[in-house]
Amino acid sequence: MTISLAQLQEIFQSAFNEDIDLLPTSSKDTLEAWDSINHLQLIVELEDRLGVSFTKEEIEQLDSVPKLTAMLAAK
């Protein structure tokens, strides 16, 4: 599954409930709003909107936009 940065930004904004300037290199380290609670909300939002599911191990690895887009591409 391929997802654009614009689509991903919309999902992040919905999950984090705030405006996010998402970059292709964004990560938990570069986005202040990407805390543990918002991470879980992001996973739920991705699963609901995209019809995918993630394992516990995958959820733990999804800490950046590059990792997220790569994992979605593999699904």
Number of C-alpha atoms within 10 A of each C-alpha: 11 11 13 10 14 11 9 18 17 15 20 25 16 15 20 20 12 10 12 17 10 18 15 12 10 15 18 15 11 12 14 9 18 22 13 10 11 15 20 16 19 20 19 16 17 19 13 11 10 13 8 13 15 16 8 8 8 13 15 11 12 19 16 17 19 15 15 18 18 14 16 17 11 9 10
